[in-house]
Amino acid sequence: MTGQLLTARVVAQQLGLSTETVLAWVRDGKLPAFRLPGGAIRFREDDLDRWLAERATSRGAMSPATTDAARNGRLSSIPSPATEDEE
């Protein structure tokens, strides 16, 4: 699924983080994201996969799900949560 756009909520669930942490990392420039014309923040799955791959050896403050994804180099290695609504 290349090129898929993800919401902050989905990224947070997949990385085992809070949505607030994901948004703080975006504000701090630590996580690749972009804004849609209406102001909503979105993440490209491919960009997040590269971001995780760059951190594959860094276990720092990442959650177990995040470190597993980093080790595998793919965000898609984390099971996607079932969501009824998107942000």
Secondary structure, 3 states (H helix, E strand, C coil): CCCCEECHHHHHHHHCCCHHHHHHHHHCCCCCCEECCCCCEEEEHHHHHHHHHHCCCCCCCCCHHHHHHHHHCCHHHCCCCCCCCCC
